[in-house]
Amino acid sequence: MHAKRLGRGTIRAGRPRRAGGARPAGAALTTALLLTAGALTACDVSSDSGNRGASGKRPVPTPLWDRSPDSIAAVGDSITRAFDACVVLSDCPEASWATGTDATVRSLAQRLLGGEPAAVAQRSWNYARTGAEVADLSAQMAKAAAKKPDLVTVLVGANDACADRTELMTPVADFRASFTKALRELRRTAPKSQVYVSSVPDLKRLWSTGRDDPLGRAVWKLGICSTMLGDAEDLSSRAHERRARVQDRVVAYNTVLKDVCGKDRRCRYDGGAVFDYRFNEELLSRWDWFHPSKDGQSVLADIAYRNITAAKPPA
């Protein structure tokens, strides 16, 4: 997000058992193969699972999702750059929810890598850019992949919905193509890096939170996310329809994030946690009533940490 612009299952199918008692040999073999394939889908094995070591034991499989990654790269937009969190109209990466070193924020990197700024600085990288859209993600992913990080965090999409006019919002099909391309770019160089994808924030809730505040309305008139925040006091049917189009587009973007992430075994979507979170005025920047304040950045870090370290991905 910047001063002008802010800068979403798997189906299992079974096979009916033949009536009349014992399974034929072919069915038993098929069942065994399916069970084996399922086990390999859930885990990686460091060596051939059919070979036993000197001890006569099979190698222990490694879970696909590591709940304590040791290095982090962040990509996305101005939210991850902590724009307007410290100084007006400026990035403040030290306050970033993902890789920051500010002790009051307690970033994801601090929680996972340790609280010392030196440790965070050595094992985390922030490639997000203020004003970035999903089309910019591939280039950021290429930089992140070069570091071979254990984890890559993604928070992008608000700028795609925040435009001067609703007609200029990124089409959903283009959003899908760009996000898919970005994950492929990562996988070219870093096939085993985990990916944590945050949902796009609820822009309509931000409008509802700040529209009654004179200062917030005055700042928004400068052109911040005009599709949603323009003419904040206008409650006409036309304005309602405009905001509804933006809201629908954000929901569609989150569906794309969930779908595309769901096809990658090492990717976790936040289940809509950021979109669902009720950010209040205390969690928004005093300079633009839109970007997260330091307290808001801390909330984002907490959501990410809980989802990344959870035994199971969000529903």
N, C-alpha and C positions, 0 to 999 in steps of 0.2 A: 504494500500500500504506500502511496505517497500523497502529497498534498492534494493532487487532483483526483487520484483514483486509489483504491485500496490495493496500496502496494508498497459412491457411494459404494451365491449359495451353491451350495454344491448339492446335486441330486444324486442319490444312490438308488440303483435299480437292482432288485433281486430276481432270482429265477425260481419258478415253482418246482417243488420236489415231485418226482414221479410217484404216482400212487402205487401201492402194492408191496410195501416192505423195503428190503435192502436196496441201497443205491447200486447201480451198475458201476463197474470199474471206471468207465469213462467219466461218469458224474463225479465219482470220488476224486479222480485226478483233477477235474476241473475245479472242484471246491478247494483242493489243496493249493492249486496255482493261484486262485483268487485270493486266498488268505495270505499267501506269500507276497503277492503284489501289494496287498493292503498294508502289510507290515513295512515294506520298502517305501511306500508312499509316505508313511508317517515319520520315517527315520532315514538318515544316511548311515552307511556302514563304511568304515575306513578301509576295509579290505574285503576280499571275496568271502561272503558269508557262508559259502559252501565249504571253505577250508578251515580246518581247526589248527590252532597254534600248538606249540610244544606242550602246553598244559592239557591239551585235548579239549579245550573249551572254545566255543565260537566267540568271535570278537563282539564287544558290546556296541550296539547301535547308538549313534549320536542323534539326539532329537533335532528336528529341522529348525525349531524356534529356540534360540538361545535367549533366556530371560535375563541374562547379565552380560550384554555386549560390552566389549572393551574399547571400542572406538566408534565415533559418531561423525557423520557428515550430514549437513542440513541443506535442503534446497527449498526454494519457494519465493515468496514475495516479501513485502515490507513488514509483515507481521513477524516473520522470523528474523528480520533485521532490527526489530524493536524500534521502528520509526516512531518518533514523537514520544518515546517512553521516558527520555531523560532531558532532551533539549528540543525546542521547537524546530520543526522542519529539518530534523537530522536523524540519521540512523544512530542507534545505540546498541551495537552488537553485544556489548558486555551484559546487557539486560535481556538478551534473547532467551526465550523459553527453551530453545533447543540446545544451544552451545554457550550460553553466557557464563560469565564468571562473577556476576554481582551476587553477593551472599544473600541479599534480601529477596532475590528472585528464586534462588535454588533451582537452577536450570536442570533439564533432563541430564545433561552431561555431568553436572555436579553430583546429582543423585546416583548416577550409574558408575561414574569414573572416580568419584571421591571429591571432597570439597576443595582441595587445593587448586588455586588458579593455574599453577604450573602444569599439573596433571591434565586439567581440562584443555589447556592451550596446546599441549603436545599431542593429544589424542582426539581432538574434535576440530572440525572445519565447517565454516559457514559460507556456503556458496549462493545463498538466497540473494535476491536483488530487489530493491524497492522499485515498484512499478511493473514487476514481472507478471506475465500471463502464462498460461499452460504451454503455449507455443515456445516459450523460452526455457522450458524445463529440460529438454534434451541436452542443451549445452551445459547447463548446470550439472546434470547427471554425469556427463562425460568427465567433468572435473572431479566430482565426488568419486566416481568409479576408479580413477587413477590412484586414489588413496587406499583402495581395497578395504573400506571400513566394515566393521561388523554390522553396523546399522546405518541406514539412511532415513532421515525424517523428511516428510513431504507435507507442505501446507501451501496450497495454491488454488486459485479459482475465483477469488473475490474480484480481482481486477477484470476478469473475463465478463463478470456481470455488471461491474461498475463502469458505465460508459456515459457519454454525453446524451445518447438516446438509446432506447431499448433496441432499436434496429441494429445497433452497432455491437450488441452483446455477442460473444463468441457462440456460434451455432453448436448445438450439442454434439453433432457428428464430428465436427472439427475438434471439439474438446476431447472426445474419445480417441480420435486418431493421434492427437498430440501426446496425451498421457500414455497411450500404448507405446508410442515411439520412444518416449522418455524411459520407460521401464526396459525396453529392448536395448537401449543405449547403455544402461547400467549393466545389464546381463552380458553384454559383449565382453566387458572387462572384469566385472566383479560378479560372477554367477552365484556366489554364495552369500553375498551381502543381504542382510535382512532389510525390509522396507516397512516403515510405519507411516501410514497415510492418515492425516487428519482431515476431517470433513470441513467443507467451506462454512464459515460462520453464518448465522441467521441474520442477514442484512435488514430484514424487516423488523426484527426485534430491536436492532440498534436504532432504527428510526423511531420506534415506539418509545424507547428509553429516553432519547434526547430531544424529541420534538417539542416538549413542553418547556424546555430550558432556553431562555433568550440567548445565552452565550453559544450554546450548541447550534441553534438555528442560524445565528450570525456567521459562525465559522463555516457551516455547510454551504452557505450562499457563495462561498469562494469557489465552489465547484467540486466538492468532495462527493464522489459517488452520486452523480446527478440522477441516474436512473432511479435510485431509491430515495435519496435524501433531498433532491431538488424540490423546491416549494413545499417545505416540510409541513407548513400549516394548512396546505390545500387538502381538504377532505372531500372533494368532489368525486363523483363517480369516475370521471376520467383519470384523476390521480390515483384512485383506488385500483383501477384496472392496470395502470402503469406499474404500480408497486407489486400487484399480483403477478404480472408477467416476469418481473425480476425474481420474485420469490420462487415461482415455478422453475425458472432457469437454474437457480441455485440448487433446488431439490434435484433437478435433472443432473446437474454436475456431480452431486454427491452419489447419485445412483451409478454414474459412470465410474467414479473412483472406487466404489464398492465392487462393481462387476469386474473391472480390469484387475484390481488388486486380488480379487478372489481367484483369478486364474493363475496366479503366481504362488507357488507353495511357500515361498519365504516372504510373503507380504501380509501385513495386518492392517485392516481398515479400522478406524476407531469406533465403528458402529453408530456413527452420527453423534458422538459425544460432544464435540465442539459445537456443532450446529444446535444441539439441544440445550446447551448450557445457557443459563439466563444471566448474561453479563449485565451488571448494573452500572450506574454512573461512577461508582468508586473503582471500577475495573477498567474504565476508559480513560484515555489521555485527556488531560485538561486543555490541551492545545487544539485538539480536533474533534473530540467527542466521538471518535471512531476507532482509532487504533488502540490496542490494549495498553494500559498503564503498566508500571512495574508489577502491581498487584495482579493485573490481568495476565501478564506474562507468566507469573507464578502459577496461576490457575491452569494455563495451557500446559505448563511443565508437569503439574500434578496429574492432569488427565492422561498425558502421554505416558508418564512413569507407571501409573496403575495399569494401563492397558498393555504396555510392553512387558511388564514383569508378571502379568497374570498367567495362570496355568493354561487358560483357554482364551482364545480371541474373543472380542466382544460379539454379542449376538447380532 
